Amino acid sequence: MTEKVRWGILGTGGIARAFATGLRDTPGAVLAAVGSRTKESALAFAREFDIPASYGSYSELAQAQEVDIIYIGTPHTMHAENAIQALRGGKAVLCEKPFAMNRREAGEVVALARARNLFLMEAMWTRFMPALAEVKRIMASGEIGAVTQVHADFGFSATTDPAHRINNPELGGGALLDLGIYPLSIACALLGKVDTVQAQAIMGETGVDLSTAFTMKHVGGTLSVCSCSMRARSSSELVVSGTKGSVRMHRMFHLATEVTVDLLDGSSRTVATPYLGNGYTHEAIEAGRCLKEGLIEHPLMTHDDTLSLMGLLDTIRRQIGLRYPSDA
Ligand SMILES: NC(=O)c1ccc[n+]([C@@H]2O[C@H](COP(=O)([O-])OP(=O)(O)OC[C@H]3O[C@@H](n4cnc5c(N)ncnc54)[C@H](OP(=O)(O)O)[C@@H]3O)[C@@H](O)[C@H]2O)c1
């Protein structure tokens, strides 16, 4: 591969635009091509982001010679199919969250990437935020004592339009897969493997979850308390607590630009942490670094991490009675 990392964007919706914007601030990244279900949309996107090649199908993008890695920004239900097509075209893949609709689909994608020795990563951008690295550093330093708990939530008031992908079961709608993956993923990144999970949910008229809460007991003997909602503009913070105090990533925790430490003695300090571009830049830099180093997974977001998160989502879905056509 060349010195530059040549990106292809698959899909031209909201997150595809945000990621393309983030690539503008990513050193060494070149936006080489875009693929859409329609030629018109691909062309309009290419014009807006100054992309030399545009394709009116995802399969053409998967085969494009000028692309090293494909970023997938389609609805959840398409992720596995799109990733498999890109990998079969010999491309590395960065795939939006949730990585797939269930553990079975995720396993098929991971197996293909491993068999073809191609880089593959879930686009869980929070894992690469400097704010999270600072939280980990503070935990490891012992400043907040022995860590015992994580509280994490993510909620906002989403559209109630039943056709919108967030409410539509045919497109993998619901709070858990769209938002709950953030507290789930960050709790696991901080406290490690999960022993047991218990969930409850409020279901909506379209059959997807509006709000879901779950607690997890981690293998190391710690606890996380997580929630998500598309009907509550919640504080959306992350708090890690220990025997001597706590460290907090402020609202919205996945966009954090500072962390605050509060200690037993009443003292408090806030540390500013870097935030490049629109935030997506950090994961793009890390994916590019893995490509240049010939890695097929990132140590901070491994294939096994993704498979385990998908397994936990499956378990939570069973407990709250959330089924999708793709489960059949
Ligand atoms: N990381 C983050 O911060 C973040 C934020 C928002 C969303 N996401 C994730 O990104 C994914 C897309 O979300 P979004 O909000 O960008 O969605 P969106 O605005 O609806 O865009 C999705 C795009 O996917 C393509 N697509 C393919 N099949 C489709 C179908 N059956 N219906 C609609 N669109 C289809 C379309 O592009 P073409 O017409 O060009 O093919 C469409 O523009 C979701 O999985 C979501 O979880 C991540």
The ligand as an ORCA input file, in Angstrom:
! r2SCAN-3c Opt
* xyz 0 1
  N     -20.546      6.658     15.302
  C     -21.515      7.541     15.431
  O     -21.388      8.565     16.090
  C     -22.802      7.311     14.701
  C     -23.735      8.342     14.618
  C     -24.894      8.123     13.886
  C     -25.117      6.890     13.299
  N     -24.189      5.896     13.427
  C     -24.405      4.593     12.798
  O     -24.308      4.760     11.402
  C     -25.276      3.987     10.726
  C     -26.063      4.893      9.777
  O     -26.714      5.887     10.525
  P     -27.133      7.301      9.846
  O     -27.754      8.076     10.943
  O     -26.019      7.862      9.100
  O     -28.283      6.804      8.852
  P     -28.837      7.558      7.567
  O     -28.636      9.025      7.683
  O     -30.215      7.032      7.355
  O     -27.899      7.048      6.376
  C     -27.772      5.712      6.059
  C     -27.280      5.566      4.618
  O     -27.186      4.179      4.357
  C     -27.561      3.896      3.017
  N     -28.602      2.851      3.026
  C     -28.441      1.591      2.565
  N     -29.553      0.882      2.705
  C     -30.474      1.709      3.242
  C     -31.831      1.545      3.614
  N     -32.493      0.386      3.441
  N     -32.471      2.597      4.159
  C     -31.841      3.763      4.336
  N     -30.541      3.978      4.002
  C     -29.854      2.950      3.458
  C     -28.016      5.205      2.405
  O     -26.932      5.680      1.610
  P     -26.980      5.539      0.012
  O     -28.342      5.952     -0.413
  O     -25.905      6.443     -0.414
  O     -26.691      4.121     -0.343
  C     -28.225      6.127      3.576
  O     -27.932      7.459      3.270
  C     -26.114      3.291     11.793
  O     -25.701      1.959     11.907
  C     -25.795      4.061     13.078
  O     -25.766      3.232     14.233
  C     -23.042      6.100     14.114
*
